[in-house]
Amino acid sequence: MKEVLPAAYTKFLENVDKLEHYFKDMQDVEFTVEKGKLWMLQCRNGKRTGVAAIRIATELVKEGICTESEALLKVEPTHVEQLLHPTFSPEAVKSEAYTTGVVAKGLPGSPGAAVGKLVFSPKQAEEMKDKGESVILARETTSPEDVGGMWAGKLVILS
């Protein structure tokens, strides 16, 4: 946009800066450009993950947009809870072991990360856990009968 519509881009940055200072929060902004003119359609406080909430709060204070107390109030209990789940380190995510041999990708249903042997039945998950192995249970769907295997798994994958 900066290269194709420089005037609209400059105006967009000005508007977003005004909105962030007014609302004292990161904004999710909808806009359009028609015949070179910028039209701001709507804005709202942007949604964020736990890690992003901490980073945004820190940056809002550094930029002088809000005080530390105001920034702290923007970090919700669910954001803090997300930070307590296991994650892969940035180094691990960039490693060859992590990036090669990927068999599937999907959208997360909850925060966190896990490593284990892939199993396809709750019974097998329970048996392997009893042997001290870390397992990931993959199921098309789950039912009440699967609960033991779900508890045994470090992660449950649904299709």
Secondary structure as UniProt FT lines:
FT   TURN            2..4
FT   HELIX           6..23
FT   STRAND          27..34
FT   TURN            35..36
FT   STRAND          37..45
FT   HELIX           50..62
FT   TURN            63..64
FT   HELIX           68..74
FT   HELIX           77..83
FT   HELIX           90..94
FT   HELIX           96..99
FT   STRAND          117..119
FT   HELIX           122..130
FT   TURN            131..132
FT   STRAND          135..139
FT   HELIX           144..146
FT   HELIX           147..152
FT   STRAND          155..158
//
